[in-house]
């Protein structure tokens, strides 16, 4: 998928290249597909899955320690979707920006995932955890500390 802006004089060359790319999967993609099915690749994949499970638990434990219980843990992905409405959050973008600015922890505001007219995204955030378990643990520690700080309380209307 994609598009290209090129000089008109290259039109026939680009068309020929595009035809060859769309006729069948390129050799490199075929070889990568075969490699992805090997035992070695399966072991690597299982290690990632195990790490994601551990990281998910670190995030959930961190949320519970913060008194946050309204979350949805994605199955087959590496994020937790969190509803912060009960804690007074009404601007997930501002909260995410402040957390990033203040302590260097990035969350994704829920406005990226909800129908804007619903207002749900303003109260929700997504916490991803694809990094190392130590990085996720430190991120949740920083988030928790910030959440209880003056800045965090202000973002929740508890100044």
HELIX and SHEET records of a PDB file:
HELIX    1   1 UNK A    8  UNK A   10  5                                   3    
HELIX    2   2 UNK A   11  UNK A   23  1                                  13    
HELIX    3   3 UNK A   27  UNK A   35  1                                   9    
HELIX    4   4 UNK A   39  UNK A   65  1                                  27    
HELIX    5   5 UNK A   85  UNK A   87  5                                   3    
HELIX    6   6 UNK A   92  UNK A  103  1                                  12    
HELIX    7   7 UNK A  110  UNK A  112  5                                   3    
HELIX    8   8 UNK A  116  UNK A  118  5                                   3    
HELIX    9   9 UNK A  120  UNK A  123  5                                   4    
HELIX   10  10 UNK A  133  UNK A  148  1                                  16    
HELIX   11  11 UNK A  150  UNK A  155  1                                   6    
SHEET    1   A 4 UNK A  71  UNK A  73  0                                        
SHEET    2   A 4 UNK A  79  UNK A  83 -1                                        
SHEET    3   A 4 UNK A 124  UNK A 128 -1                                        
SHEET    4   A 4 UNK A 108  UNK A 109 -1                                        
END                                                                             
